[in-house]
Amino acid sequence: MSTIRRQSIISSLVIYLGFAVGMLNVYFFTKEGLFTTEQYGLTQVFIAVSLMMQALAALGMPSFIYKFYPYYHHHLPERKNDMLSLSLLVGLAGFLLVALGGWFFKDLVIRKYSANAPQLVNYYFWIFPMGMGLTVYAILEAYAQSLRKPILTNFLREVQWRLWTTVLIVLFVFNVITDFGLFLKLYVFGYPLIAVTLILYLIAKGKFHLHFSISKLTRRLKGKIISFCLFVYSGMLVFTLAGVFDTIVIASVLENGLEQAAIFTLAQTLTSIIQAPQRGVVAASIAHLSQAWKDKDLTTLQRIYQRSSINLLLFAAGIFAVIALNYTEAVYTLKLKPEYALGFSAFLFMGLTRVVDLGTGLNAQIIGTSNYWKFELISGVILLIFTLPLTYILAKQYGIIGPAIATLASVSLYNLIRLAFLYHKFKLQPFTIASIYTALLAGGCYLLCYLAFRDLHGFAGLMIRSTVFILLYGGSVMYFKLSPDLQPVWRSIKKRLGR
């Protein structure tokens, strides 16, 4: 666990550095006088569509790498390992099919978005370089994480990509980039850039080997690989579609779609801060989960499951409460466009969604690396069947708050199904009494700080509310020893400080 703990902590710090850069970008995107609300909304729709392209094009290759890497690593020498070349070829072929489909259905997209999101139509084909870069990077990321390089991959995805956007924003503000059209055309190359960076790193470390002869291991496992990829691909496809469908629907069906998408996306971006620790824990744990299943080590699986659950719940509940305490006040204090304050209600529902998702631990990763990976498709189909119509109906009826409600209901059901499955099959479950204490503690500290400082405004209000909550919540978590991983970290910090 110490390796997972160390890599999780460092990865989470890297991810939060990325979010700090990202929030600076969001500040410039949403501040009065720089970008229009529609322009910011367009950049976020581009991200949503490129994620959908990646899910379609990758054809399950990242999951193939996560699942089968231990076997390829054990049975094949590095230079005879055809896993990476096979994955890249399949992913690029998949993207070619996606690009052909995008060109074929361009008239349908134009009809659907021309009224509420005309700028999306104007720059439609510029989404494709972004989608291709993300597809290649997702495959390389899975390979690097299987090599146990989660810190690097998190840096590239979370920090370098956002720094590219920061550079473009600075150039735009100082009129080096003279119009938004040029800004957007350069913006889409952020993902291809991090893919190239990762390739160069793997080459420098002697880990990038393209072997185009099909190995005996691939021939022997061919049936299992194809079956696995088909099921996992379908599951990931429906999960990704469920994740980006809300932004796409808002841009399509609501009046002033890009403006509404921008307000919704700001709330969504802030909820992604809550999710940041999950990315670090997943990146650090995935190789260990694959190895534990290979070794049939249920004890290790249970330990990772429970530790991930309480650690992620502690962080998620605390971060959610801090942002909720300051959301509306921050919009006015930082002089963002006033309409962004309208996203607070959507943030509450999406924030609770993240707390639920993180608090249930690594159930998706545990199932995905097991021999019961087909269940990911079943639960994903249930999620999709429930999410898509509910999102569309509630968006039309309640505006941007509708998709947030739909997401909370869908993700809660999705996690409940997976919890029940893991307990039924393996008697694995993520909760302890500390889970209940954490929820009560976060709620109590939030209520106390809200009542005590609700009339305090400006930067002083933001700082005092946040500081008091962190001291109350963090101090109580340490005092009651709610996580077995926090005490070793605290002792290590004190040792380094010479105390």
C-alpha positions, 0 to 999 in steps of 0.5 A: 500500500505504501507505493500506491499511497505515495504515487496517489499523493504525488499524482493528486498534487500534480492533478491539483497543480493542473486544476490551479492552472485550469482555474486560472484559465477559467478565470480568464475565460469567464472574466468580463471583457476578454472572451464571450460566454459563447466562446467559452462554451464553444471550447467546452463543447469541443472537449465534450465532443473530442471525448466522445470521439476518443471513446468511439475510436479507441475500440477498447485499447486502453482497457486491453492494455490495463487488463493484459499488460501483466501477461504480455510483460511476463511472457514477452521480451520488450522488443518482441512485445506487440501490445503497443503497436497493435493498440496504436494501429487499432486506435488509429483505424478506429479514428479514421472510421470516426472521421469518415462518420463525422464527414458523412453526418456533417449535414445532420450536425449543421441542422441540429446546432445551427440555431442554438450553437452556430459557432460550433457549425463554423468550426466543426472540422477543427474538432477532429485534430483534437479527437485524434490527439486524445485517442492516441494519448489515451492509448499511450497513457494506459501503456505508461500507467501499466509501466507504473508511470502515473505521475508523468501521465497525470502531469501531461493530461492535467498540467501540460495540456492546460498550460498550452491553453494558458499560453494561448490565452496570454497571446490572445489577451495581448493581441498576438493572436488577433481573433478567436478563430485562430485561438480555437484552431491552435487550442485544438492541438493541445491533445496532440501535443501531449501525445507527442510529448509522451512518445518522446519520453517513452523513446528516451526511456527505451520503452517505446517499441513498435513490433508489427509481427503478431506474437504467439501470445496474441494469437493464443489470447486472440479470442479473449482479447476480442471478446474483452475489447468488444464488451469493454468498448461498449461499456466505455462508450456508453459511460463516456456518452453518458458523461458528455451527453449533458453538455451536448444536449444543452448546446443543442436544445436550449435557447442560447445553447453555447451560453447555457453550456458555458454556465453549466460547464463552469459548474462542471469544472468546479465539480471536477476539482472534487474528482481530482484525487480519484484520478491519482488513486486510479492511476496509482492502483490500476496496475496493482489491481490487475496483478492482484486479480492475476494472483487471486489475492482478494485480501489485497483487493479488499484493502485497496477497495476500502482504503480508496473509498474512505480516502476519496470520500474524505477528500471529496466531501471536504472539497465539495463543502469548501466550493459550495460555501464560496461558489456564488460569492466567488463569482461576484468577488472575482468579477466574473460575468454575473450569469455564471452565478446561475450555475450554483444549483447545478453545481450542488447536484453535480458535486453530490454526484462526485461525492457518491462516485468517489465514496464508493471507491474503485469499483469500476476498476476492480470489475474492469480488471477482473474476469467479470469485466463483461458486467461493466457493459451491463451496468453501463447499458443500464446507466445509458438507458436511464441517463439519456432520456432523463437528461433530455427530458429534464433539460427541456423542462428545467434548463441546466439544472435538469441534466445535473439532477439526471446525472446524480440519479443515474450515477447513484444507481450505477454505483449501487449496482456495482456495489451489489455485484462485487459484494455478491460475487466476492464479498468485497465492499468499500464501507466502514463506520468511518464512512458514516462519520465522514459524511456527518462531519463534513455536513456539520462543519459546512452548516457551522461555517455557513451560519457563522459567515454567511454575511461576510463578503469579499475576499475576506469572506472567501478566505475566512470561510475556507480557512475555518472549514479546513481547520475544523474538518481537517483537524477532526479527520486527523483527531478521529483517525478516519483514514489509516493512510493519513497518519503515516503521511503526517508522521512522514511530514513531521519527520521531514520537518525535523519534528 
